[in-house]
Every structure is written in C-alpha cells, then in structure tokens.
Amino acid sequence: MLPKITLDQRRARLAARHHLAAPAASVADAVAGVVALHATDPATVHLSACARLASPAVPLVERALYEDRTVLRLLGMRRTVFVTSLETAALVQAGCSADIAVKQRKLLEQHLGRQGHPENVAEPGKWLADVEASVEAALRARGSATAQQLSEDEPRLRQQLRMAAGKPYEAIGNVTSRVLFLLAANGRIVRGRPRGSWLSTQYVWHPLDSWAPGLAAWTAEEARVELARRWLRAYGPAPVSDLRWWTGWTAGQAKKALAALSPAEVDIEGVPGVVLADDLEPVPEPPPWVAFLPALDPTPMGWQERDWFLGRHRPALFDRSGNIGPTIWLSGRVVGGWAQRASGEVAFRLLEDVGAEASAMVSAEAAKSEGWFGEARVTPRFRTPLERELAG
C-alpha cells in the first residue's frame, strides 16, 4: 500500500516552502522557495516577491534583479519568461530553454525560407546565423542596447514576415523579437533593467556572460534531474503530470529525470503522486495565515491540477487562456480575489464564508498591501472576471 499524504499536509508544505506563512529573509530566498517567478507580466515578479517578504518593498526586488543580480530574468519553461536564482537559471537554460531554441529556430527558418528576401530564401539557416552573430557583436560593442538600437546597428532585423496569413489575427512584423528570442533562449543575451518604471516591458539587453558571469554548465539530462528535484521540493507531493506541465518536458524526459531521482510514490487522497524519498515525514501545520497573491503568481500556477486549493472558484479567477488573476489565500486554499483601483484602494471579495476571525485577517492583509503599494498602480496584463469587476 502506498504511503498517504493528506491535502492538509500539501497545504502545510506550501505555506512553509513558498514563504506564505513564514516570510523569506531576502528576495533571493523568496524566489528559491517557489523555484521560479512568472515574469510575462513584469508586475508579477515584484508583487510575488513582496508577498513573501516580511517588509515588502519594490526597490528590494529591483536591487536583487539589477544591482546585486542574485536573481535573473530568462526565457524558460513553456516559452515563458521567468525570474530564478542564478543556479536555477543555469538548470532552466540547459534543461528547458535549449530545446525551445531548437524548435523555434526551425520554425523561423521555415518562415524565412517561404517569404524572406532572395538573399535568405535559399539558405535561411545561414542567413539567420549570420544575423544572430551580427546582433550579438553589436550588443557587445555597445555593452547594452534596446531592440530599437540593435535594429539600427543590424538593419536585417527589420526583415518582415506575415504571420497567420488569412486568419483574423494575421499580422506583419519584423523578425527583431524572434531573433532576440532565439539569442536569449540560447543563453547568449539577457534582459536587464527596463526603460521607465518597474512595470515596463521595454528591456535593455546585455550579453549574458557579462551580466551574470560564471553560470554553471550542465548537460541537458543532469539539468533536468536537478530541476525536477527542486520542483518536487517546492511543489511535491504531486502527480507526475504536474511536473511535465510545469517544465514543458516530454513524457520521456520527465520519466528519465524522475528515474534518476528515485522518488517515492504516494497516495494524495486518492490521487497518485510522487515526492522526494527523503520528504515523506509530516511537516508542522502553521497557524492560520492569509496572503494576497498577484496575477500569475507561481503558487497557483505551479500545478496543472488545481482543484485541491482552488475549489469551485476557477470561473471568477481565471481568464480564457488559463491565466490566474489576483487571489486571496487562507491557510493553503484560495478563498477570494482582489484588485487595485485607480484610487490605490485594494478592493477584495471573499467567494466563500470564512468566518469572522479569518475575514478580519483578510481585511488587515488588504490594508497592508495597500500601504506598501504606495503610489504604484498595477493592472494585470491578463485580466480575469473578478479582477475587472473589483477594479471598477
């Protein structure tokens, strides 16, 4: 008979390891606790880190990202931008990003071969490699640069392609973003501080080896094993399908990584799962706690199967593409959602009766969030039904 791990135990582990019941000592610790912060929406990085700090402050996150450089923004799992520790960044690069780069290069070469200029139709791979080398050289000459500056240095970045021809969402665009995507996925360049505020997506690019020198070199297989171990420590016990979804790996890649770890098979209240072999002992359950987590926070986005903490609240809290909005957590369960209004007020709604004592804790957390937000105004990039309604 398989060892059993209760849902209460899953929630207790989440509370401690994700720094929701026990704040992290630093931004780096907050990030490591969840393995990676989602960074598609730049606000998520700062809000997710601050939600896990005893004294939340956006400048602390900016310092970790751009001055101390203890965490790094990179293209990772599922073609998504994340922020991770430097150690995890090396794992993501070797275990996930490199595969993505191969697939996306092949796709771009096909598009160039079908609709590029005469100089690149015949040998799109050669043309693309030459443009990449030229862009990287231009970036090294400048030290850092925006996409616009790089397209001035290398005019071939203005090569246009028609995408999704004949579809309602057909568009014509330069190859600039796709070339920079490939260079980033291959670990050659990295996003630095954005131009403007911390909410901006206009990043300044840097050579990776100058921005974060000395990143460890891993083989793809070794990196996948270690990344699986870190994910299981943060998110286990969990079904194997959750690990596959989070990493974007094939069934074979996940199976091979887990075989090297030899995790224990467990019964999660009727659902088969795995956990690290040295992580079977119960962990202490913390006192009741409340957290206001932002849209795309790594905790709710860390598993594909979310019913055990989400309950019946999915329709109000997710958009049509599967992106979660701002959520209110009570002792390991989602019980409501929140939004920031133009006035700065943090408005919230509980989606179930949690009792007077817990309701008071939620109100106090809303006031705390409103206080450290200060003059900042944040609208999630992917808006959900309840967030829109509350924002007014």
C-alpha positions in Angstrom: 0.0 0.0 0.0 1.3 3.5 -0.9 2.1 6.0 1.8 -0.7 8.6 2.1 -0.2 12.3 2.2 -3.3 14.4 3.1 -4.4 17.7 1.5 -3.7 19.4 4.8 -0.1 18.3 4.6 0.1 19.6 1.0 -1.1 22.9 2.3 1.3 22.9 5.2 4.2 22.3 2.9 3.0 25.1 0.5 2.7 27.5 3.4 6.2 27.0 4.7 8.2 26.4 1.5 6.5 29.1 -0.6 7.2 31.6 2.3 3.5 32.4 2.7 3.2 31.5 6.4 6.8 32.3 7.2 8.3 35.3 5.3 11.6 34.9 3.4 14.7 36.7 4.6 15.6 38.1 1.1 14.3 38.3 -2.4 16.6 35.5 -3.5 15.1 33.3 -0.8 11.6 34.2 -1.8 12.4 33.2 -5.4 14.1 30.0 -4.5 11.2 28.9 -2.4 9.0 28.6 -5.5 11.8 27.8 -7.9 10.8 30.5 -10.4 8.6 33.6 -10.5 6.5 34.2 -13.6 7.7 37.2 -15.4 5.5 37.5 -18.5 3.8 40.4 -16.7 6.7 42.5 -15.1 4.4 43.4 -12.2 4.1 39.8 -11.1 7.9 39.5 -10.3 7.8 42.4 -7.9 4.4 41.6 -6.3 5.1 37.9 -5.9 8.4 38.6 -4.2 6.9 41.2 -2.0 4.1 38.9 -0.9 6.8 36.7 0.6 8.8 39.3 2.4 8.3 40.5 6.0 8.9 44.1 4.9 7.8 44.2 1.2 9.3 47.0 -1.0 9.6 47.1 -4.7 13.2 48.7 -4.5 14.4 45.5 -2.8 13.3 43.4 -5.8 14.8 45.9 -8.3 18.1 45.8 -6.3 18.1 41.9 -6.4 17.5 42.0 -10.2 19.7 44.8 -11.4 22.3 45.7 -8.8 23.1 42.6 -6.7 22.0 40.3 -9.6 21.2 37.5 -7.3 18.2 36.6 -9.5 17.9 36.5 -13.3 15.1 37.1 -15.8 15.3 34.5 -18.6 13.2 32.6 -21.1 12.3 29.2 -19.7 9.7 26.6 -19.3 6.9 26.5 -21.9 8.4 29.5 -23.8 7.6 31.7 -20.8 9.8 34.4 -19.2 10.7 33.6 -15.5 12.9 35.0 -12.8 15.0 32.5 -11.0 18.1 32.2 -8.8 21.4 32.1 -10.8 21.8 28.4 -10.0 18.3 27.6 -11.2 18.8 29.8 -14.3 21.6 27.5 -15.4 19.4 24.5 -14.9 16.5 26.0 -16.9 18.8 27.1 -19.7 20.2 23.6 -20.2 17.1 21.6 -19.3 14.3 23.6 -21.0 15.4 26.7 -22.9 17.9 24.9 -25.2 15.1 22.6 -26.5 12.8 25.6 -27.1 15.5 27.3 -29.1 16.0 24.4 -31.4 12.2 24.2 -32.2 11.8 27.9 -32.6 14.8 28.2 -34.8 13.5 25.5 -37.1 10.1 27.3 -37.3 11.7 30.7 -38.1 13.9 29.2 -40.8 10.8 27.8 -42.4 9.1 31.2 -42.4 12.2 32.9 -43.8 12.5 30.2 -46.5 8.9 30.8 -47.6 8.7 34.6 -47.5 12.1 36.1 -47.0 14.0 38.2 -49.4 16.1 36.5 -52.1 19.2 36.7 -50.0 17.8 34.5 -47.3 15.2 32.2 -49.1 17.9 29.9 -50.4 19.7 29.4 -47.2 17.6 30.7 -44.3 19.7 28.9 -41.7 22.9 30.5 -42.8 21.2 33.9 -43.1 19.8 33.6 -39.6 23.1 32.5 -38.0 24.8 35.5 -39.7 22.2 37.9 -38.4 22.5 36.5 -34.9 26.3 36.8 -34.9 26.0 40.4 -36.1 23.4 41.3 -33.5 25.5 39.8 -30.7 28.6 41.6 -31.9 26.7 44.9 -32.0 25.4 44.3 -28.5 28.9 43.6 -27.2 30.2 46.7 -28.9 27.6 48.8 -27.1 27.7 46.9 -23.8 23.9 47.1 -23.6 21.1 48.1 -26.0 17.4 48.2 -26.7 15.8 46.3 -29.5 15.5 49.5 -31.5 19.2 50.3 -31.1 20.1 46.8 -32.3 17.9 47.1 -35.3 19.7 50.3 -36.2 23.0 48.5 -36.0 21.8 45.5 -37.9 19.1 46.5 -40.5 18.4 42.9 -41.3 16.4 42.8 -38.1 13.8 44.8 -40.0 13.1 41.8 -42.3 9.3 41.4 -42.2 7.2 38.3 -42.1 3.5 37.8 -42.5 2.2 35.5 -39.7 -1.1 33.6 -39.6 -2.0 34.6 -43.2 -5.7 34.6 -43.9 -6.6 34.3 -40.2 -8.5 37.0 -38.2 -5.3 37.6 -36.2 -3.0 37.9 -39.3 -0.1 40.3 -38.7 3.1 41.6 -40.4 6.1 42.2 -38.2 9.8 42.4 -38.1 12.0 39.5 -37.1 13.6 41.6 -34.4 11.7 40.0 -31.5 12.1 36.5 -32.8 15.9 36.8 -33.3 16.3 38.2 -29.8 14.1 35.4 -28.5 16.5 32.9 -30.1 19.6 34.6 -28.7 18.0 34.6 -25.2 16.8 31.0 -25.4 20.4 30.0 -26.4 21.8 31.8 -23.3 23.7 34.4 -25.3 21.8 37.6 -24.2 19.7 38.6 -21.2 17.1 41.2 -20.3 18.4 43.8 -17.9 16.7 46.8 -16.3 13.7 48.1 -18.4 13.4 51.6 -19.6 11.0 53.5 -17.5 9.3 52.1 -14.4 9.4 48.6 -12.9 6.1 47.9 -14.8 7.8 48.5 -18.2 8.5 45.7 -20.7 11.0 47.8 -22.8 14.0 45.9 -21.6 17.7 46.8 -22.2 19.6 43.7 -23.5 23.0 42.6 -22.2 25.4 39.8 -23.1 24.6 37.1 -20.6 28.3 36.4 -19.8 28.8 40.0 -18.8 25.6 40.4 -16.9 25.9 37.1 -14.9 29.4 35.7 -15.4 30.2 32.2 -14.3 26.9 30.4 -14.7 27.4 26.7 -14.2 27.4 24.4 -17.3 25.1 21.5 -17.1 24.2 18.7 -19.6 20.6 18.6 -20.5 19.9 15.4 -18.7 21.7 16.5 -15.5 19.9 19.8 -15.5 16.5 18.1 -15.9 17.2 15.8 -12.9 18.2 18.7 -10.6 15.3 20.9 -11.8 12.9 18.1 -11.1 14.4 17.7 -7.6 13.9 21.4 -6.9 10.3 21.4 -8.2 9.4 18.4 -6.1 10.9 20.0 -3.0 8.8 23.1 -3.6 5.6 21.6 -5.1 5.6 17.9 -4.0 3.9 15.7 -3.5 2.2 16.0 -6.9 1.1 13.9 -9.9 3.9 13.4 -12.5 1.6 15.2 -15.0 2.0 18.4 -13.0 5.8 18.2 -13.3 5.5 17.6 -17.1 3.2 20.6 -17.5 5.3 22.9 -15.4 8.5 22.1 -17.2 7.1 21.5 -20.7 9.0 18.3 -21.0 8.1 15.3 -23.0 6.9 12.1 -21.2 10.3 10.5 -21.9 12.2 13.5 -20.5 10.2 13.6 -17.3 10.4 9.8 -16.8 14.1 9.8 -17.2 14.6 12.7 -14.8 12.4 11.0 -12.2 14.1 7.7 -12.6 17.4 9.3 -11.6 15.8 10.8 -8.5 14.0 7.6 -7.4 11.1 9.5 -5.8 8.6 7.8 -3.5 5.2 7.0 -4.9 2.4 8.3 -2.7 -1.4 8.4 -2.4 -2.6 12.0 -2.3 -6.1 11.3 -1.0 -6.9 9.1 -3.9 -4.6 10.7 -6.5 -1.3 9.0 -7.3 1.7 11.2 -7.0 5.4 11.4 -6.3 7.5 13.0 -3.6 11.2 13.1 -2.9 12.2 9.9 -1.0 13.5 11.9 2.0 10.4 14.1 2.2 7.8 11.6 3.5 7.7 12.8 7.1 4.8 15.2 8.1 5.7 18.9 8.4 4.2 21.1 11.2 1.0 22.8 10.2 1.3 26.6 10.7 -1.2 28.9 12.4 -3.9 30.3 10.2 -2.4 32.7 7.6 -3.6 34.9 4.8 -1.8 36.0 1.6 -2.8 38.3 -1.3 -1.0 36.9 -4.4 -0.9 38.7 -7.7 -1.9 37.6 -11.2 0.3 34.7 -12.5 1.8 34.1 -9.1 3.9 30.9 -9.1 2.0 29.2 -6.3 -1.3 28.8 -8.1 0.5 28.4 -11.4 2.8 25.7 -10.1 0.4 22.8 -10.7 -1.7 21.9 -13.7 -4.3 20.2 -11.4 -5.5 23.0 -9.0 -8.9 21.8 -7.6 -7.3 20.8 -4.3 -6.7 24.5 -3.5 -9.0 26.3 -5.9 -12.3 24.6 -5.2 -15.2 26.0 -7.2 -13.7 29.4 -7.8 -12.0 28.9 -11.2 -14.5 30.8 -13.3 -14.1 34.0 -11.4 -10.3 33.9 -11.1 -9.0 32.7 -14.5 -9.1 34.2 -18.0 -10.0 32.1 -21.0 -6.3 31.2 -21.7 -5.7 29.7 -18.3 -4.0 32.7 -16.6 -5.0 33.2 -13.0 -5.7 36.7 -11.6 -5.1 38.1 -8.2 -6.1 35.7 -5.4 -6.7 35.6 -1.7 -5.3 32.6 0.2 -6.3 31.4 3.6 -4.2 28.6 5.1 -3.5 26.9 1.7 -6.8 27.5 -0.1 -8.0 30.2 -2.5 -11.0 31.9 -0.9 -11.3 35.1 -2.9 -9.8 37.6 -5.2 -8.7 41.2 -5.2 -7.8 44.2 -7.4 -6.2 47.6 -7.1 -8.5 50.5 -8.1 -7.3 53.8 -9.7 -7.5 55.4 -6.3 -5.0 53.0 -4.9 -7.6 51.1 -2.8 -7.1 47.3 -2.7 -10.6 46.0 -3.2 -11.4 42.4 -2.5 -14.2 39.8 -2.4 -14.4 36.6 -0.4 -16.0 33.9 -2.5 -17.0 31.8 0.5 -17.8 32.2 4.2 -14.5 32.0 6.1 -15.8 33.2 9.5 -15.4 36.5 11.3 -11.8 35.9 12.5 -10.5 35.0 9.1 -12.4 37.8 7.5 -10.6 40.3 9.8 -7.3 38.8 8.8 -8.1 39.3 5.2 -9.1 42.9 5.8 -5.8 43.5 7.6 -3.8 42.0 4.8 -5.7 44.2 2.2 -4.7 47.3 4.2 -1.1 46.1 4.5 -0.9 45.6 0.7 -2.5 49.0 0.1 0.1 50.6 2.3 3.2 49.2 0.6 1.8 49.7 -2.9 2.1 53.4 -2.2 1.7 55.4 -5.4 2.1 52.4 -7.7 -0.9 51.4 -9.8 -1.0 47.9 -11.2 -3.3 46.4 -13.8 -2.7 42.8 -14.6 -1.7 42.1 -18.2 -4.2 39.2 -18.3 -7.4 40.3 -16.7 -9.9 38.0 -15.2 -13.7 38.4 -14.5 -13.5 39.2 -10.8 -10.4 41.5 -11.1 -12.2 43.6 -13.8 -15.3 43.8 -11.6 -13.4 44.8 -8.5 -11.2 47.3 -10.3 -14.2 49.2 -11.4 
